[in-house]
């Protein structure tokens, strides 16, 4: 059943007020207006994430980024906390510093994906649960983002020498290498870089999704969301 809207006023980023009268959610979802609203929500989340990632302290203090830490890296950090907690702090700091350099890589990819959204995507967003817009964005870009930023993340982590430090600290433990594709004597550098890149990418999506959910009530109300 179609839901109808009477005189819904939507204020876009330009300050322009657009009135819609007796339009159904279905038709509005595929209109230029519907697409503009969805883009505004997503681009707002991308900008929020870029601002957090551009500030090392904001990155370190953000719980949505912390929640994105891959299980393998979390397990290694749990072991390190028992034998060399200062290394965990350094590792987190170095990943945060590497994240700063990924903003210029990830933001254009995300913005391009947002601008390529079509009527089918928007209809799926309107009909789906809150967070569907970010889910679609994740589907379109996650693999590309990880592949794009991993070389830069690896470059930064190698510069700081954190892999060698972890190898030394975990020497003799059962965890060494097994979680990062290395062996019993060495952690694989690219494995650590990939996990760090996954955290960076998934943390960014967490921020975008949180922004979408926080703003969906006010920005997507005309669509019945």
C-alpha positions as CSV (number, residue, x, y, z in Angstrom):
1,X,0.0,0.0,0.0
2,X,1.3,3.4,-0.9
3,X,1.9,6.0,1.8
4,X,0.8,9.5,1.0
5,X,2.4,12.8,2.0
6,X,0.7,16.1,2.2
7,X,2.8,19.3,1.8
8,X,6.1,17.8,3.0
9,X,8.8,20.4,3.1
10,X,12.3,19.2,2.8
11,X,15.2,21.7,3.4
12,X,18.2,20.6,1.4
13,X,21.8,21.7,1.9
14,X,21.3,24.7,-0.4
15,X,18.6,26.0,1.8
16,X,16.0,25.6,-0.9
17,X,12.6,24.5,0.3
18,X,10.8,22.0,-1.9
19,X,7.1,21.3,-1.3
20,X,5.6,18.0,-2.4
21,X,1.9,17.5,-2.3
22,X,0.0,14.2,-2.5
23,X,3.0,12.2,-3.7
24,X,3.5,8.6,-2.9
25,X,6.6,7.3,-1.2
26,X,7.1,5.0,-4.2
27,X,7.2,7.7,-6.8
28,X,9.1,10.1,-4.5
29,X,11.8,7.5,-3.8
30,X,12.7,7.4,-7.5
31,X,12.5,11.1,-8.1
32,X,15.4,13.6,-8.2
33,X,14.3,14.8,-4.7
34,X,14.5,11.3,-3.2
35,X,17.9,10.8,-4.7
36,X,19.1,14.1,-3.4
37,X,18.0,13.4,0.1
38,X,19.7,10.0,0.2
39,X,22.9,11.5,-1.2
40,X,22.8,14.2,1.4
41,X,22.6,11.7,4.2
42,X,25.5,9.5,2.9
43,X,27.7,12.4,2.0
44,X,27.2,13.9,5.5
45,X,28.3,10.6,7.0
46,X,31.3,10.4,4.7
47,X,32.4,13.9,5.7
48,X,31.9,13.1,9.3
49,X,34.1,10.0,9.0
50,X,36.8,11.9,7.0
51,X,36.9,14.5,9.8
52,X,37.4,11.9,12.5
53,X,40.0,10.0,10.4
54,X,41.8,13.3,9.8
55,X,42.3,13.7,13.5
56,X,44.4,11.0,15.2
57,X,43.0,11.6,18.6
58,X,39.4,11.6,17.3
59,X,40.2,8.3,15.6
60,X,41.6,6.7,18.8
61,X,38.7,7.8,20.9
62,X,35.9,6.7,18.6
63,X,34.2,3.6,19.8
64,X,32.8,2.9,16.3
65,X,36.3,2.6,15.0
66,X,37.3,0.3,17.9
67,X,34.3,-1.9,17.2
68,X,35.7,-2.5,13.7
69,X,38.9,-4.1,15.0
70,X,39.1,-7.5,13.3
71,X,39.0,-10.5,15.7
72,X,42.5,-11.7,14.7
73,X,44.0,-8.4,15.6
74,X,42.0,-8.1,18.8
75,X,43.2,-11.6,19.9
76,X,46.8,-10.5,19.3
77,X,46.3,-7.3,21.2
78,X,44.8,-9.3,24.1
79,X,48.0,-11.3,24.3
80,X,50.2,-8.3,24.0
81,X,48.3,-6.6,26.8
82,X,49.5,-9.3,29.2
83,X,53.1,-9.1,28.2
84,X,53.8,-5.7,26.7
85,X,50.8,-3.4,26.9
86,X,52.8,-0.4,25.7
87,X,53.1,-2.1,22.3
88,X,49.3,-2.2,21.9
89,X,49.2,1.5,22.6
90,X,51.8,2.1,19.9
91,X,50.1,-0.2,17.4
92,X,46.8,1.7,17.9
93,X,48.6,5.0,17.5
94,X,50.4,4.0,14.4
95,X,47.2,2.7,12.8
96,X,45.5,6.0,13.7
97,X,48.4,7.8,12.0
98,X,48.1,5.6,9.0
99,X,44.4,6.3,8.8
100,X,45.0,10.0,8.3
101,X,46.8,9.2,5.0
102,X,43.9,7.0,3.8
103,X,41.3,9.8,3.8
104,X,42.4,11.2,0.4
105,X,42.1,7.7,-1.0
106,X,38.8,6.5,0.4
107,X,36.7,9.7,0.3
108,X,36.8,10.1,-3.5
109,X,35.9,6.4,-3.9
110,X,32.9,6.8,-1.6
111,X,31.7,10.0,-3.1
112,X,31.8,8.5,-6.6
113,X,29.7,5.6,-5.4
114,X,27.2,7.9,-3.8
115,X,26.9,10.0,-7.0
116,X,26.4,6.8,-9.0
117,X,23.3,5.7,-7.0
118,X,20.3,5.0,-9.2
119,X,16.6,4.8,-8.8
120,X,16.8,1.1,-8.0
121,X,19.2,1.7,-5.2
122,X,17.1,4.5,-3.7
123,X,13.9,2.3,-3.9
124,X,15.8,-0.4,-2.0
125,X,16.9,2.1,0.6
126,X,13.4,3.5,1.1
127,X,11.9,0.0,1.4
128,X,14.7,-1.4,3.6
129,X,15.6,-1.0,7.3
130,X,17.5,2.0,8.6
131,X,21.1,1.6,7.6
132,X,20.3,0.2,4.2
133,X,21.9,3.2,2.4
134,X,25.2,2.4,4.1
135,X,24.8,-1.3,3.4
136,X,24.5,-0.5,-0.3
137,X,27.5,1.8,-0.2
138,X,29.5,-0.9,1.6
139,X,28.5,-3.5,-1.1
140,X,29.7,-1.2,-3.8
141,X,33.0,-0.1,-2.3
142,X,34.3,-2.2,0.6
143,X,36.6,-4.5,-1.5
144,X,37.8,-1.6,-3.6
145,X,38.6,0.5,-0.5
146,X,40.6,-2.2,1.3
147,X,42.6,-2.9,-1.8
148,X,43.2,0.8,-2.4
149,X,44.4,1.8,1.1
150,X,46.3,-1.4,2.1
151,X,49.5,-0.4,0.3
152,X,49.6,3.0,2.0
153,X,48.8,1.5,5.4
154,X,51.6,-1.1,5.0
155,X,53.9,1.7,4.0
156,X,53.1,3.7,7.1
157,X,53.3,0.7,9.5
158,X,56.6,-0.4,8.0
159,X,57.9,3.1,8.6
160,X,57.1,2.8,12.3
161,X,58.5,-0.7,12.5
162,X,55.5,-2.0,14.5
163,X,55.6,-5.5,12.8
164,X,59.2,-6.1,14.0
165,X,58.2,-4.9,17.5
166,X,55.2,-7.3,17.6
167,X,57.4,-10.1,16.4
168,X,59.9,-9.5,19.2
169,X,57.2,-9.2,21.9
170,X,55.3,-12.3,20.8
171,X,58.4,-14.4,20.3
172,X,57.8,-17.9,21.8
173,X,54.0,-17.5,22.1
174,X,51.6,-19.8,20.2
175,X,49.9,-16.8,18.7
176,X,52.9,-15.6,16.8
177,X,52.2,-15.5,13.1
178,X,49.2,-17.9,13.2
179,X,46.7,-15.1,13.1
180,X,48.4,-13.0,10.4
181,X,49.4,-15.6,7.9
182,X,53.0,-15.7,9.1
183,X,54.8,-18.6,10.8
184,X,56.1,-19.5,14.3
185,X,58.9,-17.0,14.1
186,X,57.4,-14.0,12.3
187,X,54.2,-12.1,11.9
188,X,53.4,-11.4,8.2
189,X,53.7,-7.7,7.6
190,X,51.1,-7.7,4.9
191,X,48.7,-9.6,7.1
192,X,48.9,-6.9,9.8
193,X,48.5,-4.2,7.1
194,X,45.4,-5.9,5.7
195,X,43.8,-6.3,9.1
196,X,44.5,-2.6,9.9
197,X,43.0,-1.6,6.6
198,X,39.9,-3.7,7.3
199,X,39.5,-1.9,10.6
200,X,40.0,1.5,8.9
201,X,37.4,0.7,6.2
202,X,34.8,-0.9,8.5
203,X,35.2,1.8,11.1
204,X,34.4,4.3,8.4
205,X,31.3,2.4,7.4
206,X,30.3,2.3,11.1
207,X,30.5,6.0,11.3
208,X,28.5,6.5,8.1
209,X,25.8,4.1,9.2
210,X,25.6,5.8,12.6
211,X,25.1,9.1,10.9
212,X,22.5,7.7,8.6
213,X,20.5,6.3,11.5
214,X,20.8,9.5,13.5
215,X,19.5,11.6,10.7
216,X,17.0,9.2,9.0
217,X,14.2,10.3,11.2
218,X,14.4,14.0,10.2
219,X,15.7,13.7,6.7
220,X,13.8,10.6,5.5
221,X,10.5,11.3,7.3
222,X,8.8,12.3,4.0
223,X,9.5,8.8,2.8
224,X,7.8,7.2,5.8
225,X,11.1,6.2,7.4
